Amino acid sequence: MTEAQQRNRENLIAYFEAGCKTRSTLGFELEHILLHRKNGAPVSYTEAGGVRDVLERLSPHYRKVVYEDGQIIGLVRCYETVTIEPAGQLEISAGPYETTAEVEKAYADFRRLLDPVLEEFGLYAPLVGYNPSSKAADLELVPKHRYKFMSEFLGKQAYSAICMMRGTASLQISVDYTSEEDALRKLRVAEKIAPILALMCDNVAVFEREPVQGHLARTGVWSGMWQDRVGTIPGSLDPAYSFADYADYIMTREAILVPDAEAEGGCRFVGAQTFDEIYADRIMTEEELEHALSMVWPDARIKQFVEIRPADAMPPTHSFAYTALIRSLFYHEASLKQLDAELASVDFDAIHTAKDALMLGGYSAEVYGRPAAFWADMLIELARKGASEEDLAFLEPLVQLVEARQTLARQ
């Protein structure tokens, strides 16, 4: 290992350590697929009244407008960022917030701006986990160099990568950590319950224009990709796993692209070179470190928070229910400790087996030696124990689904 490679690892570790906090806040990211109200057709970035025009209409309400090669690609204001995913999925990233109620208010404020614009252009946002109106390969890629490079590189590995980039829409919740130990416990618990969370939040009824025959279509998309940067992080289920181990994982991933201010679009294609190889003789900037962290998409990942990623995009009531679930599980010490103990024997292979079983059988599947319903009930029960009175009310839509052994995809 070169001196620069060692320093880059040390800087990543210091970056994670700087994320340790005494607070317990939430980050909220929800992706929206846009469709034409008249015929349900997909909405492209470039068409008149499309995603680009939606962003332009919203832009006066935001402090900063982000452009790439003259094209609007993002909006920023206090505690909120609006960006676009590869096929024009509109994502709101909001937080940090102390409560689920604050998340609800922030999202309501966003929709008060968005909905009149959608109405003006004859569009709607169904809040589902996969585009129901088109095959992924037929959806227009937005004009971001990052997405062009990713689509070409990952698409050659597996068609599922095209589905992931262009077809899917997700809900991601981030939680704080107080220490390295706390971060890595939250990471491994999130990874182990990820298949159950995906079941509880299954919201894909149509995949590649065909009715879904099984369950968890978006989980199937991730499972169909090369597994070097998705799924369960190798080694992370071991209680001895550390920030240093996670830094190793990041630095040994194929980079695909890296920031480069002199390149068109501000990034440069590097393909299968790893971050270690690219920066073998140079200390990475913080921007480059954060970019490296953004180029892996496991079920849960560490930045300066733990990001929990298995849920499909869902309607607001269910999105806030899921937010309350995560908050109540991961910020209640007794519940988190119990989950860590109950799932202590779950290993890398068991998680993959669980996903396969759930995609086939849904609530009738067996997971970790018990019925899937057992684990879903446990998550609800533990969340109720850790929930505030306010969060108990938010939880109710998910409670009803679990008790009925139903998902949004099958309603």
C-alpha positions as CSV (number, residue, x, y, z in Angstrom):
1,M,0.0,0.0,0.0
2,T,1.4,3.4,-0.9
3,E,1.6,6.3,1.5
4,A,-1.2,8.1,-0.4
5,Q,-3.4,5.0,-0.2
6,Q,-2.9,4.7,3.5
7,R,-3.6,8.4,4.0
8,N,-6.8,8.2,2.0
9,R,-8.0,5.4,4.3
10,E,-7.1,7.4,7.3
11,N,-9.0,10.4,5.9
12,L,-12.1,8.2,5.3
13,I,-11.9,6.9,8.8
14,A,-11.6,10.5,10.1
15,Y,-14.6,11.4,8.0
16,F,-16.7,8.6,9.5
17,E,-15.5,9.6,13.0
18,A,-16.6,13.2,12.4
19,G,-20.1,11.9,11.8
20,C,-20.5,10.7,15.4
21,K,-23.2,12.8,17.1
22,T,-25.2,12.9,20.3
23,R,-28.4,13.9,18.4
24,S,-31.0,11.5,16.9
25,T,-32.1,13.0,13.6
26,L,-33.6,11.7,10.4
27,G,-32.8,12.1,6.8
28,F,-35.5,11.5,4.2
29,E,-35.1,10.7,0.5
30,L,-38.1,9.9,-1.7
31,E,-37.9,9.4,-5.5
32,H,-40.9,10.2,-7.7
33,I,-41.7,8.7,-11.1
34,L,-43.5,11.2,-13.2
35,L,-46.2,10.1,-15.7
36,H,-48.6,11.9,-18.1
37,R,-52.0,12.1,-16.6
38,K,-53.7,11.8,-19.9
39,N,-52.3,8.4,-20.9
40,G,-50.0,7.2,-18.2
41,A,-47.0,7.5,-20.5
42,P,-43.5,8.2,-19.1
43,V,-42.2,11.8,-18.8
44,S,-38.8,12.5,-20.2
45,Y,-36.3,15.2,-19.2
46,T,-36.1,17.0,-22.5
47,E,-39.8,17.1,-23.7
48,A,-41.8,20.2,-23.5
49,G,-43.6,20.2,-20.1
50,G,-41.2,17.4,-19.0
51,V,-38.8,17.1,-16.0
52,R,-36.6,19.9,-17.1
53,D,-39.5,22.3,-17.2
54,V,-40.8,21.1,-13.9
55,L,-37.4,22.0,-12.3
56,E,-37.4,25.4,-14.0
57,R,-40.9,26.1,-12.6
58,L,-39.7,25.2,-9.1
59,S,-36.4,27.0,-9.3
60,P,-37.6,30.5,-8.1
61,H,-38.4,28.9,-4.7
62,Y,-34.9,27.6,-4.1
63,R,-31.7,29.4,-3.0
64,K,-29.4,27.6,-5.5
65,V,-30.0,26.2,-8.9
66,V,-27.6,23.5,-10.1
67,Y,-26.7,23.2,-13.8
68,E,-24.6,20.9,-15.9
69,D,-23.6,21.9,-19.4
70,G,-26.4,24.5,-19.3
71,Q,-29.1,22.0,-18.2
72,I,-30.8,22.3,-14.9
73,I,-30.2,19.2,-12.7
74,G,-30.9,20.3,-9.1
75,L,-32.3,22.7,-6.6
76,V,-31.1,23.5,-3.1
77,R,-32.6,25.4,-0.1
78,C,-32.3,25.0,3.6
79,Y,-32.6,21.3,4.7
80,E,-33.8,20.3,1.2
81,T,-32.3,19.3,-2.1
82,V,-34.2,18.3,-5.3
83,T,-32.3,16.2,-7.8
84,I,-33.0,14.0,-10.7
85,E,-32.2,10.3,-11.0
86,P,-31.1,8.7,-14.4
87,A,-34.4,8.6,-16.2
88,G,-35.8,11.8,-14.7
89,Q,-37.1,10.4,-11.4
90,L,-37.5,13.4,-9.2
91,E,-35.9,13.0,-5.7
92,I,-36.4,15.1,-2.7
93,S,-33.7,14.8,0.0
94,A,-34.7,16.5,3.3
95,G,-33.2,16.8,6.7
96,P,-31.9,16.4,9.2
97,Y,-35.1,16.5,11.3
98,E,-35.7,15.6,14.9
99,T,-39.2,14.0,14.4
100,T,-41.4,12.3,11.8
101,A,-43.8,15.2,12.1
102,E,-41.0,17.5,10.8
103,V,-40.4,15.2,7.9
104,E,-44.1,15.2,7.1
105,K,-44.2,19.0,7.2
106,A,-41.1,19.4,4.9
107,Y,-42.6,17.0,2.4
108,A,-46.0,18.7,2.5
109,D,-44.2,22.1,1.8
110,F,-42.5,20.5,-1.2
111,R,-45.7,19.1,-2.6
112,R,-47.4,22.5,-2.2
113,L,-44.8,23.7,-4.7
114,L,-44.7,20.6,-6.9
115,D,-48.4,19.7,-7.3
116,P,-49.5,22.9,-9.1
117,V,-46.5,22.5,-11.5
118,L,-47.5,18.9,-12.2
119,E,-51.1,20.0,-12.8
120,E,-50.0,22.7,-15.2
121,F,-48.1,20.2,-17.3
122,G,-50.7,17.5,-17.1
123,L,-48.4,15.2,-15.0
124,Y,-48.7,13.1,-11.8
125,A,-46.4,11.2,-9.5
126,P,-47.9,7.8,-8.6
127,L,-45.3,7.0,-5.9
128,V,-44.5,3.4,-6.8
129,G,-41.3,1.5,-6.7
130,Y,-40.9,0.9,-10.5
131,N,-42.0,2.8,-13.6
132,P,-45.3,1.0,-14.6
133,S,-45.5,2.5,-18.1
134,S,-42.3,1.6,-19.9
135,K,-39.4,-0.8,-20.1
136,A,-36.3,0.6,-18.5
137,A,-34.2,0.6,-21.7
138,D,-36.8,2.7,-23.5
139,L,-36.7,5.5,-20.9
140,E,-34.6,8.5,-21.9
141,L,-31.4,9.0,-19.9
142,V,-31.1,12.5,-18.5
143,P,-28.1,14.6,-19.7
144,K,-25.8,14.1,-16.8
145,H,-22.3,12.7,-17.7
146,R,-22.3,10.7,-14.4
147,Y,-25.4,8.7,-15.5
148,K,-24.1,8.2,-19.1
149,F,-20.9,6.6,-17.7
150,M,-22.7,4.5,-15.2
151,S,-25.3,3.3,-17.7
152,E,-22.6,2.2,-20.1
153,F,-20.4,0.5,-17.6
154,L,-23.0,-1.1,-15.4
155,G,-25.3,-1.9,-18.3
156,K,-22.6,-4.1,-19.9
157,Q,-22.4,-6.1,-16.6
158,A,-26.2,-6.8,-16.4
159,Y,-29.5,-5.5,-17.7
160,S,-30.7,-5.3,-14.1
161,A,-28.4,-2.2,-13.8
162,I,-30.4,-0.5,-16.5
163,C,-33.6,-1.4,-14.6
164,M,-32.0,-0.1,-11.4
165,M,-31.0,3.2,-12.8
166,R,-33.9,4.1,-15.1
167,G,-36.9,2.1,-13.7
168,T,-36.8,2.1,-9.9
169,A,-37.9,4.6,-7.3
170,S,-37.0,4.2,-3.6
171,L,-37.4,5.6,-0.1
172,Q,-34.3,6.0,2.0
173,I,-34.1,6.9,5.7
174,S,-30.8,8.0,7.4
175,V,-30.1,7.8,11.1
176,D,-27.3,9.2,13.2
177,Y,-24.7,7.3,15.1
178,T,-22.9,8.2,18.3
179,S,-19.8,6.1,17.9
180,E,-18.0,3.7,15.6
181,E,-19.6,0.8,17.5
182,D,-23.0,2.3,17.3
183,A,-22.6,3.0,13.5
184,L,-21.6,-0.6,12.7
185,R,-24.2,-2.2,14.9
186,K,-26.9,-0.1,13.1
187,L,-25.3,-1.1,9.8
188,R,-25.4,-4.8,10.4
189,V,-28.9,-4.7,11.9
190,A,-30.2,-2.8,8.9
191,E,-28.6,-5.3,6.6
192,K,-30.1,-8.2,8.4
193,I,-33.7,-6.8,8.5
194,A,-33.4,-5.4,4.9
195,P,-35.3,-8.3,3.4
196,I,-38.2,-7.9,5.9
197,L,-38.3,-4.1,5.4
198,A,-38.4,-4.7,1.6
199,L,-41.4,-7.0,2.1
200,M,-43.3,-4.6,4.3
201,C,-42.7,-1.8,1.8
202,D,-43.2,-3.8,-1.4
203,N,-44.8,-1.4,-3.9
204,V,-44.2,-2.7,-7.4
205,A,-47.2,-4.2,-9.1
206,V,-45.9,-3.8,-12.7
207,F,-42.3,-4.5,-13.8
208,E,-41.1,-3.9,-17.4
209,R,-44.8,-3.4,-18.4
210,E,-45.9,-6.8,-17.1
211,P,-47.7,-7.7,-13.9
212,V,-45.4,-8.9,-11.2
213,Q,-45.9,-12.6,-10.5
214,G,-43.9,-12.8,-7.3
215,H,-42.9,-10.2,-4.8
216,L,-40.2,-7.6,-4.2
217,A,-39.5,-6.8,-7.8
218,R,-37.0,-4.0,-6.9
219,T,-35.1,-6.4,-4.6
220,G,-34.9,-8.7,-7.7
221,V,-33.4,-5.8,-9.7
222,W,-30.6,-5.3,-7.1
223,S,-30.1,-9.1,-6.9
224,G,-29.7,-9.3,-10.6
225,M,-26.8,-6.8,-10.7
226,W,-23.1,-7.7,-10.1
227,Q,-22.8,-7.8,-6.3
228,D,-19.5,-6.0,-5.9
229,R,-21.2,-2.7,-4.7
230,V,-24.8,-3.7,-3.8
231,G,-26.6,-6.1,-1.4
232,T,-24.8,-7.0,1.8
233,I,-21.3,-5.6,2.4
234,P,-18.8,-8.5,2.7
235,G,-17.6,-8.9,6.3
236,S,-19.9,-6.2,7.7
237,L,-22.0,-8.7,9.7
238,D,-19.0,-9.5,11.9
239,P,-19.2,-7.6,15.2
240,A,-15.5,-6.9,14.8
241,Y,-16.1,-5.0,11.5
242,S,-14.7,-1.4,11.7
243,F,-14.6,1.9,10.0
244,A,-11.2,0.8,8.6
245,D,-12.8,-2.2,7.1
246,Y,-15.5,-0.1,5.4
247,A,-12.8,2.3,4.1
248,D,-11.1,-0.8,2.6
249,Y,-14.4,-1.7,0.9
250,I,-14.8,1.7,-0.6
251,M,-11.2,2.1,-1.8
252,T,-11.2,-1.3,-3.5
253,R,-14.4,-0.7,-5.6
254,E,-14.2,-0.1,-9.3
255,A,-14.7,3.7,-9.5
256,I,-16.5,4.0,-13.0
257,L,-16.0,7.8,-12.9
258,V,-14.3,10.4,-10.7
259,P,-14.7,14.2,-10.3
260,D,-12.6,16.2,-12.7
261,A,-13.2,20.0,-13.0
262,E,-11.4,20.1,-16.3
263,A,-13.5,17.3,-17.9
264,E,-16.9,17.9,-19.7
265,G,-19.7,17.6,-17.1
266,G,-17.2,17.8,-14.3
267,C,-16.4,14.1,-14.2
268,R,-14.1,11.7,-16.0
269,F,-14.7,8.0,-17.0
270,V,-12.2,5.6,-15.4
271,G,-14.1,2.3,-15.8
272,A,-12.8,-0.7,-13.8
273,Q,-10.0,1.2,-12.1
274,T,-10.4,1.1,-8.3
275,F,-10.2,4.2,-6.2
276,D,-7.0,2.8,-4.8
277,E,-5.5,2.6,-8.2
278,I,-6.6,6.0,-9.3
279,Y,-5.4,7.7,-6.1
280,A,-2.3,5.6,-5.5
281,D,-0.1,8.6,-5.5
282,R,-2.3,11.5,-4.4
283,I,-4.3,12.4,-1.4
284,M,-8.0,12.6,-2.2
285,T,-10.0,15.8,-1.5
286,E,-13.1,15.6,0.6
287,E,-15.2,15.9,-2.6
288,E,-13.4,12.9,-4.0
289,L,-13.9,10.9,-0.8
290,E,-17.6,11.7,-0.7
291,H,-17.9,10.8,-4.4
292,A,-16.3,7.4,-3.6
293,L,-18.9,6.8,-0.9
294,S,-21.7,7.6,-3.3
295,M,-20.6,4.9,-5.8
296,V,-21.7,2.0,-3.7
297,W,-25.4,1.1,-3.1
298,P,-25.7,-1.7,-0.6
299,D,-28.8,-2.3,1.5
300,A,-27.4,0.0,4.1
301,R,-24.3,2.2,3.9
302,I,-22.2,4.6,6.0
303,K,-21.5,8.2,5.2
304,Q,-21.7,10.5,8.2
305,F,-24.9,8.7,9.1
306,V,-26.3,5.2,8.4
307,E,-28.5,5.2,5.3
308,I,-31.1,2.4,5.2
309,R,-32.1,1.7,1.6
310,P,-34.5,-1.3,1.0
311,A,-37.9,0.4,0.8
312,D,-39.8,1.1,-2.4
313,A,-41.2,4.6,-2.9
314,M,-44.6,4.7,-1.3
315,P,-47.5,7.2,-0.8
316,P,-46.9,9.8,1.9
317,T,-48.9,8.1,4.7
318,H,-46.9,4.9,4.2
319,S,-43.6,6.8,3.7
320,F,-44.1,8.5,7.1
321,A,-45.1,5.2,8.7
322,Y,-41.8,3.7,7.5
323,T,-39.9,6.8,8.7
324,A,-41.5,6.3,12.2
325,L,-40.7,2.6,12.1
326,I,-37.0,3.3,11.4
327,R,-36.8,6.0,14.0
328,S,-38.4,3.9,16.6
329,L,-36.2,0.8,15.9
330,F,-32.9,2.5,15.6
331,Y,-33.2,5.1,18.3
332,H,-34.5,2.8,21.0
333,E,-31.6,1.1,22.7
334,A,-33.6,-1.9,24.0
335,S,-35.1,-2.6,20.5
336,L,-31.9,-2.3,18.7
337,K,-30.1,-4.5,21.2
338,Q,-32.8,-7.1,21.0
339,L,-32.7,-7.2,17.2
340,D,-28.9,-7.5,17.2
341,A,-29.2,-10.4,19.6
342,E,-32.1,-12.2,17.8
343,L,-30.3,-11.9,14.5
344,A,-26.8,-12.7,15.7
345,S,-26.5,-16.0,13.8
346,V,-27.7,-14.5,10.5
347,D,-24.8,-14.5,8.0
348,F,-24.2,-13.3,4.4
349,D,-25.7,-16.4,2.8
350,A,-28.8,-16.3,5.0
351,I,-29.6,-12.8,3.8
352,H,-29.4,-13.8,0.2
353,T,-31.5,-16.9,0.8
354,A,-34.1,-14.8,2.6
355,K,-34.4,-12.4,-0.4
356,D,-34.9,-15.3,-2.8
357,A,-37.5,-16.8,-0.5
358,L,-39.4,-13.6,-0.1
359,M,-39.3,-12.8,-3.8
360,L,-41.0,-16.1,-4.4
361,G,-43.3,-16.4,-1.4
362,G,-43.9,-13.0,0.2
363,Y,-45.4,-13.4,3.7
364,S,-45.7,-17.2,3.2
365,A,-41.9,-17.5,2.9
366,E,-39.5,-18.8,5.6
367,V,-36.8,-16.3,6.7
368,Y,-34.0,-17.1,9.1
369,G,-35.7,-20.3,10.2
370,R,-39.1,-18.6,10.9
371,P,-42.1,-17.4,8.9
372,A,-41.6,-14.0,7.3
373,A,-44.7,-12.8,9.2
374,F,-42.9,-13.5,12.5
375,W,-40.2,-11.0,11.7
376,A,-42.5,-8.4,10.4
377,D,-44.6,-8.7,13.6
378,M,-41.5,-8.4,15.7
379,L,-40.4,-5.2,13.9
380,I,-43.8,-3.7,14.5
381,E,-43.8,-4.8,18.1
382,L,-40.3,-3.4,18.8
383,A,-41.2,-0.2,17.0
384,R,-44.3,0.3,19.1
385,K,-42.1,-0.2,22.3
386,G,-39.7,2.5,21.1
387,A,-42.2,4.9,19.5
388,S,-43.4,8.2,20.9
389,E,-47.1,8.8,21.0
390,E,-46.8,10.8,17.8
391,D,-44.9,8.0,16.0
392,L,-47.4,5.4,17.1
393,A,-50.0,7.3,15.1
394,F,-47.7,7.6,12.1
395,L,-47.0,3.8,12.2
396,E,-50.6,2.8,11.7
397,P,-50.7,2.3,7.9
398,L,-47.8,-0.1,8.0
399,V,-49.3,-1.9,11.1
400,Q,-52.5,-2.5,9.1
401,L,-50.6,-3.9,6.1
402,V,-48.5,-6.3,8.3
403,E,-51.5,-7.4,10.3
404,A,-53.4,-8.2,7.0
405,R,-50.2,-9.9,5.5
406,Q,-50.7,-7.5,2.6
407,T,-48.4,-5.2,0.6
408,L,-49.2,-2.1,-1.4
409,A,-48.1,-4.1,-4.5
410,R,-50.9,-6.7,-3.9
411,Q,-53.7,-4.4,-2.7
